[in-house]
Amino acid sequence: MSVVIREANKDDSGLILKFVKELAKYQKAEHQVLATESSIENSIFAKDSSTKAVICEKQGEPIGFAVYYFNYSTWLGKHGLYLEDLYVTHTERGSGAGKFILKHLAKIALDNRCGRLEWSVLDWNETAIKFYKSLGAKPKDEWIGYQLTGSELLSLAES
């Protein structure tokens, strides 16, 4: 497979948005995408951004992407790499591109002395869960993710 992973740049903002929308459609959440090409350019590619992105190409054509950032584990006393999104186009799923992207991210994590590589997956996405387990990844069964968004986030901040 002639697959190449390259660091994304601001000229990829439209491509990343396209992939984000395809991912959201797959996850039945198209209505939740508020990102724009401009907001992606101004966040991921801002001078002080801690977020990074990679593009996966096959024979020069983009077939996927990943967005990640570094977090921190107080228990490990080390940074970790958190994979925010991983997407491979429908036509390339099962080709090994997803594993290639994860392998690339694992190398970035090790190069940065990270203690872990982690991500979340929707509980109904059996295909992805099976794939991740085949790599040796284990679910965090005892941890439940929480978030505040929109009016709830604003309410807490203003309380």
Buried (B, 14 or more C-beta within 10 A) or exposed (E): EEBEBEEBEBEBBBBBBBBBBBBBEBEEEEEEEEBEBEEBBEEBBEEEEEBBBBBBBBEEEBBBBBBBBBEEEEEEEBBBBBBBBBBBBEEBBEBEBBBBBBEBBBEBBEEEEBBEBBBEBEEEEEEBBEBBEEEEBEEEEEEEEEEEEEEEEEEEEEE
